Amino acid sequence: MDRPELSVIVPTRTRSAVLRRCLKALLGQEPESLAYEVIVVDDGSTDDTCGAVHEAATGTDRAILYVRQETRGPAAARNRGLEYARGRVVLFTGDDIIASERMLSTHMSTHRSMPDENVAVLGHVTWAPEITVTPFMAWLESGGPQFKYWAIEDQEDVPYQHFYTSNISLNKDFLDRYGSFDEDFPFASYEDIELGRRLVQQGLRIVYRREAVGYHWHPTSLDEAIDRMRRVGASYVMYCRKTDDWPRVKRGGGLLRWRRMASRYRYGLSYRLGSALETKMVAGGVYQYLMRRAMEEGMKDVIQAGDPISAQP
């Protein structure tokens, strides 16, 4: 195969069932003339991830590459994929993102229309129509911390805080020149925003293309979201240590404010209410409080320990 125009990098770990769906969608993109490769980076899976990639590669003319590494986290996995990427443009997506038929072509048509610009194309992610979307999941997407597309004011100049590696592409030469993912981040949280911040400082412009749709195949419960927000809090402390925000966080400005508005009684009441009504409509403020409290706990644990955060199994 000649050099592809686009390299799609998919980090994964022990999620072979959803990875199969992801790869089926990626390998069935339209138009057929689109020249691209798919690079799957296995971050130490303990299931049949390798078999899933082999199955996907059987019977297709699309280029698909499987790379395995010991568990080092998603940032390291994406960097590993970059080492193998041959495309002029690289697109980062997740193993639980099911690409719409023209997701990749929409990314590429945008890049072709701006050939001389340092542009990142941010696609859209929404829940997969085949899964049951609970009221809690609907809140996560429409007003919660999932993907804050609703906060984008200018689609032609998007803040770096929206550098979401679930569905974003940019020129590989620009990325090679100015940075890669910081592998100190062990979780899938803030490692993408931290890179986006550095790249925007070097002149990157992010544009949002809602029609480049990826469908999120990841049913999420309240308990799972709370656990994730604790990891987000830990990652946020690391992010702040690497940026100008660290002095403020070290003094505890935001953390102390959250502590003042929170009590064990209120947390317990909110959790019981949120859990009981997870599948029913409930005031978003209850969920917002629980998410903020979980993030606070993650921040507090790292600050009090005074040690770098480490990857969880």
matplotlib code that plots the C-alpha trace (Angstrom):
import matplotlib.pyplot as plt

x = [0.0, 1.2, 1.6, -1.9, -3.4, -4.7, -3.6, -6.2, -4.7, -6.8, -5.4, -7.1, -6.9, -9.0, -12.1, -12.1, -15.9, -16.4, -13.1, -14.7, -17.5, -15.1, -12.9, -15.8, -17.0, -13.5, -12.7, -16.1, -15.6, -16.9, -15.8, -13.8, -11.2, -10.2, -6.6, -6.1, -4.6, -5.8, -3.2, -4.4, -2.1, -2.8, -1.9, -1.3, -4.7, -5.6, -8.3, -8.4, -7.7, -5.1, -7.7, -10.2, -7.7, -6.9, -10.5, -11.1, -8.2, -9.4, -11.3, -10.5, -8.1, -7.7, -4.4, -4.6, -1.6, -1.5, 1.1, 1.3, 3.1, 3.2, 0.6, 1.7, -1.5, -3.3, -0.9, 2.0, -0.2, -1.0, 2.7, 3.5, 0.9, 2.5, 5.8, 4.2, 1.8, 2.6, -0.3, 0.0, -2.9, -3.4, -6.8, -7.1, -10.2, -11.2, -11.9, -15.5, -16.2, -18.2, -17.4, -20.2, -19.7, -18.2, -16.5, -13.0, -13.8, -15.3, -12.0, -10.0, -12.2, -11.7, -8.0, -7.9, -9.8, -7.1, -3.9, -1.5, -3.0, -2.1, -5.6, -7.0, -10.4, -12.6, -15.4, -18.6, -19.3, -22.7, -24.2, -24.7, -28.3, -28.3, -27.7, -30.2, -29.5, -30.6, -31.5, -28.2, -26.3, -28.4, -27.3, -23.7, -23.9, -26.1, -24.9, -22.4, -18.7, -18.8, -18.0, -18.8, -19.7, -22.6, -20.0, -18.3, -19.1, -17.0, -16.7, -13.8, -11.7, -12.3, -10.5, -7.8, -10.0, -11.9, -8.9, -10.7, -8.9, -12.1, -12.4, -9.8, -7.3, -4.3, -1.3, 1.4, 4.3, 2.9, 2.5, 6.0, 7.5, 5.8, 5.0, 3.6, 1.4, 2.9, 3.3, 3.3, -0.5, -1.6, -5.3, -7.4, -8.0, -6.3, -3.4, -5.2, -6.1, -2.5, -1.2, -3.8, -2.7, 0.9, -0.1, -2.4, 0.5, 2.5, -0.2, -2.6, -6.2, -9.0, -12.2, -15.3, -17.1, -20.3, -20.9, -17.8, -19.8, -18.6, -21.0, -20.0, -20.7, -20.2, -23.2, -22.3, -23.7, -23.6, -21.0, -18.8, -18.9, -18.1, -15.0, -14.0, -14.3, -12.0, -9.4, -10.1, -9.4, -6.1, -5.2, -6.2, -3.7, -1.0, -2.2, -2.0, 1.4, 2.6, 0.9, 0.4, -2.7, -0.6, 0.0, -3.7, -4.5, -1.7, -3.2, -6.4, -8.6, -11.0, -10.7, -11.5, -14.5, -15.9, -15.2, -17.2, -20.2, -20.0, -20.7, -20.9, -24.6, -25.2, -23.1, -24.8, -28.2, -27.3, -25.8, -28.9, -31.1, -29.0, -28.7, -32.5, -33.4, -30.6, -33.0, -35.5, -35.4, -33.8, -32.5, -29.1, -27.8, -27.8, -25.5, -23.4, -22.8, -21.8, -19.4, -17.7, -17.5, -15.9, -13.4, -12.6, -11.8, -9.4, -7.7, -7.5, -6.0, -3.2, -2.4, -2.3, -0.2, 2.3, 3.3, 2.8, -0.3, 0.2, -1.7, -4.4, -4.7]
y = [0.0, 3.5, 6.0, 6.6, 10.0, 9.3, 7.2, 6.3, 5.5, 3.4, 2.7, -0.2, -2.4, -5.5, -4.4, -6.7, -6.9, -3.2, -3.0, -5.4, -2.9, -0.1, -1.8, -2.9, 0.7, 2.0, -0.5, 0.2, 3.9, 5.7, 6.4, 3.3, 5.4, 7.1, 6.1, 5.4, 2.9, 1.8, 1.3, -0.5, -0.1, -2.8, -1.4, -4.8, -6.4, -9.7, -10.8, -11.7, -8.2, -9.6, -12.0, -9.3, -7.3, -10.4, -11.1, -7.5, -7.6, -10.8, -10.1, -6.4, -4.5, -1.8, -1.5, -2.5, -2.7, -4.3, -3.1, -4.4, -2.9, -3.5, -1.5, 2.1, 4.1, 5.7, 8.6, 6.2, 4.0, 7.0, 7.9, 4.4, 4.6, 7.8, 6.0, 3.7, 6.2, 6.9, 9.3, 13.0, 13.4, 11.4, 10.9, 9.8, 7.9, 5.5, 1.8, 2.5, 5.0, 3.6, 5.8, 6.9, 6.0, 9.3, 10.3, 9.9, 11.5, 14.6, 14.9, 14.7, 17.1, 19.7, 19.2, 19.4, 22.7, 24.2, 22.6, 25.3, 25.8, 24.2, 22.9, 20.2, 18.9, 18.1, 15.7, 15.0, 12.1, 11.1, 8.0, 5.1, 4.8, 1.0, 1.4, 2.5, 6.1, 6.6, 10.1, 10.2, 9.5, 12.1, 14.6, 13.6, 14.5, 17.6, 19.4, 17.2, 16.6, 14.0, 16.1, 19.8, 20.4, 22.5, 25.0, 25.7, 29.2, 29.5, 26.4, 27.9, 28.6, 26.1, 26.4, 23.8, 22.4, 20.6, 18.7, 15.4, 12.4, 10.4, 12.1, 14.6, 14.8, 17.0, 17.1, 14.6, 17.0, 19.6, 17.1, 15.7, 19.2, 20.5, 17.7, 14.3, 13.1, 13.4, 9.9, 11.0, 10.9, 7.3, 7.7, 8.8, 12.2, 15.6, 14.0, 15.2, 18.7, 19.1, 18.3, 20.6, 23.4, 23.1, 22.8, 25.8, 27.8, 26.8, 28.1, 25.2, 26.2, 23.7, 23.7, 21.7, 19.6, 18.1, 16.1, 14.0, 11.8, 9.0, 7.0, 6.2, 2.6, 2.9, 2.6, 4.4, 4.1, 6.7, 4.6, 4.2, 8.0, 8.7, 6.4, 8.1, 11.6, 10.6, 9.7, 13.0, 14.8, 13.0, 13.8, 17.4, 17.9, 16.5, 18.8, 21.8, 20.9, 21.2, 24.5, 27.9, 26.7, 24.8, 27.6, 28.2, 24.6, 24.1, 26.8, 24.9, 27.7, 25.6, 22.6, 24.5, 26.1, 22.7, 21.5, 24.4, 23.5, 19.8, 17.7, 13.9, 14.2, 16.1, 13.7, 10.6, 12.1, 13.2, 9.7, 7.9, 10.2, 10.0, 6.2, 5.8, 8.1, 7.1, 5.8, 8.6, 12.3, 14.1, 17.7, 18.0, 19.8, 16.5, 14.8, 17.9, 17.9, 14.2, 14.6, 17.7, 15.9, 12.8, 15.0, 16.8, 13.5, 12.5, 15.9, 15.7, 12.2, 13.2, 16.5, 14.9, 12.0, 14.4, 11.7, 11.4, 9.5, 6.0, 3.9, 1.6, -2.0]
z = [0.0, -0.8, 2.0, 3.4, 3.7, 7.2, 10.2, 12.8, 16.2, 18.6, 22.1, 23.8, 26.9, 27.7, 25.8, 22.9, 22.6, 21.9, 20.0, 17.4, 16.9, 16.6, 14.0, 11.9, 11.6, 11.0, 8.3, 6.5, 5.9, 2.8, 0.2, -0.6, -2.3, 1.0, 1.8, 5.5, 7.9, 11.4, 14.1, 17.2, 20.3, 22.9, 26.3, 28.0, 27.4, 29.2, 26.9, 23.2, 21.9, 19.5, 18.1, 17.6, 15.5, 13.5, 12.8, 11.7, 9.3, 7.7, 4.4, 4.2, 1.9, 4.5, 6.2, 9.9, 12.3, 15.7, 18.2, 21.8, 24.8, 28.5, 30.4, 30.4, 30.0, 27.1, 26.7, 26.1, 23.8, 21.6, 21.4, 20.4, 17.7, 16.4, 16.0, 13.4, 11.8, 8.1, 7.2, 6.7, 9.1, 12.3, 13.9, 17.6, 18.6, 21.3, 21.3, 22.4, 19.5, 16.6, 13.6, 11.4, 7.7, 6.7, 10.0, 8.5, 5.2, 7.0, 8.9, 5.7, 3.6, 6.3, 6.3, 2.5, 2.6, 5.0, 3.6, 4.9, 8.3, 11.6, 12.2, 14.5, 13.5, 16.5, 15.6, 17.6, 20.0, 21.1, 22.7, 20.3, 19.3, 20.0, 23.8, 26.4, 27.4, 31.0, 32.3, 34.1, 30.8, 29.0, 31.7, 31.3, 27.6, 27.7, 30.8, 32.6, 32.3, 29.5, 26.3, 26.6, 23.0, 24.3, 25.6, 22.3, 21.2, 18.0, 15.9, 13.9, 17.0, 19.8, 23.2, 23.9, 26.7, 24.0, 22.6, 23.1, 21.8, 21.3, 17.9, 16.8, 14.0, 13.1, 10.8, 11.9, 11.0, 13.4, 16.2, 15.6, 15.7, 18.8, 21.1, 22.1, 24.9, 28.4, 29.7, 33.3, 33.0, 33.8, 33.2, 30.2, 31.7, 31.2, 29.1, 26.0, 27.3, 28.5, 25.0, 23.4, 25.6, 24.5, 20.8, 20.9, 22.4, 19.3, 16.9, 16.6, 15.8, 16.7, 14.5, 15.4, 12.8, 14.2, 11.1, 11.9, 14.2, 16.4, 18.5, 22.1, 23.0, 26.7, 29.0, 32.2, 35.6, 38.4, 40.4, 37.3, 36.7, 40.3, 40.1, 36.9, 38.4, 41.3, 38.7, 36.9, 40.1, 40.5, 36.9, 37.4, 40.2, 37.9, 35.1, 37.5, 38.6, 35.0, 34.4, 35.9, 37.8, 40.4, 42.9, 43.2, 43.6, 46.1, 48.2, 48.0, 46.6, 44.6, 46.9, 50.1, 48.4, 47.5, 51.1, 52.5, 50.4, 51.1, 54.1, 54.6, 55.3, 52.1, 50.1, 51.5, 50.8, 47.3, 46.5, 47.7, 45.7, 42.6, 42.8, 43.4, 40.5, 38.1, 35.6, 36.1, 35.5, 38.4, 38.9, 37.3, 40.4, 42.3, 39.7, 39.4, 43.1, 43.2, 40.3, 41.9, 45.2, 43.6, 41.7, 45.0, 46.7, 43.9, 44.2, 48.0, 48.0, 45.7, 47.4, 50.9, 49.7, 48.1, 45.6, 41.9, 40.9, 39.4, 37.0, 38.3, 37.1]

ax = plt.figure().add_subplot(projection="3d")
ax.plot(x, y, z, "-o")
ax.set_aspect("equal")
plt.show()
